[in-house]
Amino acid sequence: MSYKELIDFERIPAHIAIIMDGNGRWAKKRGFARSFGHQAGAETVHVIAEEAARSGVKYLTLYTFSTENWNRPADEVTALMQLLIDQIEEETFMKNNIRFRIIGEESRLPENVRDRLHKCIEHTSGNTGMCMTLALSYSSRWEITEAAKRIAAEVAAKRLDIDAIDQDCLSAHMTTSFMPDPDLLIRTGGELRLSNYLLWQCAYSELYFCDTFWPDFKEEEFYKAIYNYQQRERRFGKTSEQL
């Protein structure tokens, strides 16, 4: 029996965030260049996006390129930027009624990449199904710092009272303010860390780590993660008896 047959489609997590790790190691294990792994990983993005949309996921957020990734070899960064342009397939989004968004430090992205991304955002803005967001040139510490700056500027301009600053206020100033916090965070590739990804938003997310490299993370692995999620009791600080 497959994991898809085991899950309850009435309890699909509304928001799934994924750290797509292992592309380079997947390629190295097979004797290929790292860029080949990134290409294979891009194909998995299409598979998982379609499966998530069909299963009833409302928000899918993918850690695509971190601020720290700018420190990688220049040729790998260039290849990743070109892959972004090549793999943004609006047909996939339109066919599955998916809205496309991005979060991160956009100004650091090459102009042709920004133009391609914004074209896709505009063309899919009318779609009413799942929202798929790519975290590009993103890190939580950058995001929280920027939110603090915006709040400080509003206080200085007397548009915001300092006593009004609370958790909701900070969340409203995050780049993710248009979506709920993740219910489930998945990390592929065997590493057991969050790598500066959605740290504020994942305070109460269920975490799922697996050894599978991202290019091999297909439908069955996706539903395995959801099945694992559905076996847990989410208490948010309460006791089982209070739920």
N, C-alpha and C positions, 0 to 999 in steps of 0.2 A: 504494500500500500504506500502511495506517495504521500509526502507531507501536505500537498495541496488538498488531498482527500481528508486529512485529519483536522484541518483548521476550521474555525467557526467564522464564516464570512460576515456574520453580524457583529463581530468584535475585532475587525481589522484596525490596526493603529491608524489614527487620522494623519499623523505626521511621522514619516520615517526619514532619518538623516543617515547618510552613509559616508564613511571614510574609505575611499576606494584604493586600497593599498595592495601592492605586490606586482604591479605591472612589470617593473624592471627585473625583479627576481624571477618572475615567470619566464621572461624572455631569456635571461642568462642561463637558466636551468636547461633551456632548449638550444643553447648555442647561438642565439640571435642577439642583435643589438637591442638596447633598451627601447629604442623608438618602435620596434616591432611589438613590444609588450604594450606600449601606450596605444598603438593602433588596435590591438586585440581588446584592450580595455574599453576603448571607445565603442566597439561593437557590443560589448556587454551593457553599456549604458543604454543603448537602444532597446535591448532585450528586457532589462529590468524596468525601464520607464514604461514600456507597453504593458508589462505584467502588473506593475503597480497600479497603473490607471485602470486596468480591467478588474483588478481585485477590490477596488473601492478606496484606495489610499487617496487622501485629499491633498497632501503636500509631500513632495519628495525633494530632499535637499542633498546635493552631492558635493563633497569636498574635492574640488577639481584641481586647484592650484593655490598653494598657501603663500603668504608673504615670504616665508623662509625659502620657498622653492626658487625664488629669484637668484639664490646663491648657487644653484646647480650650474654645471657647465653650459656655456653660452649656446653651443650647438643643440643641446637637449632642450633648452628653454625655447629656442627658435622653432624647433620641431614641434613642441607642444602647442605653441601659439598657432602654427600652421594647421595643426590637427584640429584645433578649435574651429577654425574657419571651414575646414573640409567636412567636419562631422556634424555641424549644426544643420540638421535636416528638418526643414519646416514641414515637409510632407508627413513625417512621423508625428509631429505635434498636431497638425490639423486633422489627420486621420483618427487620432485618439482623443481629440478635444482637449489637448493639454496646453495650459498657459506656460509661457517661458519667462523666467526672471533670473537676475544675477544679483549677488551681493559681494562686496569687497571694495578694495581700493582701485576703482576703475581707471583713475588717472595714470596708473603705471602700465596699463595694457597698451599695446601698439594701436595706433589709430585705426588701422584696417580691421583689427580684431574687434575693437569697440563698435565700429560701424556695422559689422556683420551681426554682432550680438544684439544691438539695438534694433536692427531691421527685423530680427526674429521676434524680439519682445513686442514690437509694434504690430507685426502681422498676426501674432497669437493672442493679442490682448482681449479679443472678443470671445475667446474660448472659455467655456464654463466648467470644464472638468478639472482634473488634477493640476496643481501648480507645481512645475518642476523648476527648481532653483539651483543654479550652479554657483558655488562659493569660489570666486576667482580672485586671486591676489588678496586672499582673506586670511585673517587671524582674529581670534577672540580678543587678544590684548589690544590690537589695533582698533577693533570695533568698540570696545569698552572705553578706551581712551578718547575716541572721537565723540562718543556719546557724552562723556564727561565735559568735553570742550563745548559742545552745543548747549548743554545745560548751564554751564558757567556763563556762557555768552548771554543766555536768556535772563539769568539772574542779574548780570551786570547791566543789562538793558531794562531791568525792572519789568520784564514780561513774565517772570516766574518768581514766585515767593520761595525762599529757601526752605520753608517749612512744608512746602508742597512736594518736595523731592522725596519720593518713596520708591518701592520696587516697581510699581506700575509706571511711574514717571521714567525711570531708567529704561525699562523695557520699551516704552514708547519712543525712545530716542535711539534704539538699536536699528541696524539695517534690516533686521528680521521682524520689524514691528507689524508687517502685513500678514504674518502667519503665526499660528500657535506654536508653543514649545514642542520639540520632538517627543513623541511617546516612546519611540524606539530608536536607539542609535546602534548601527551595525558597523563594525570594523573588520575588514577582510585582511588576509595576509599574515596573520599570526602575531602581530604586535599588540601589546596590552597597554595602550595609552591613548589619550584624546588628541594629542598633537595640536593644542591651541585651537580647537574647533568647537564652536558653540558652547563655550564653557558656562556662560550665564544661562543659556537656554536649556542646557541639559542637566540642570540641578536635580531634577526628579525623573529624568528619562531612564528607561530600562536599557542597559548596555549589553550588547551581544558581540562577542569576539569569536572569530573562526580562523582556522589555518588556511582556508582556501584562498588562493590568489585571485584578485579581482577578475582577470580574464576568464577564470573558470567558475565564477559565481553566477550561475544561471538560475532558471526558474525553481528547480528543486531546492537549491541552497537558499533562495529567497524565502520560499515557503517554510523551510526548516527554521529560519530565524523568526518568522511570524508565529509558528507553532510554539517555539520556545518562549516567546513573549507571552503567548496566551496561557501558558502554564504558571505564570507568576501572579502574585497578589500585590497590586499597587496600593500601598497604604498612605503615602504622602505624610509620614510622621505619625499616623494614627495607629491604633491596634486593630487586629483582625476583627475584634468584637464591635468596633465602632463603624465598620464599613457596612 
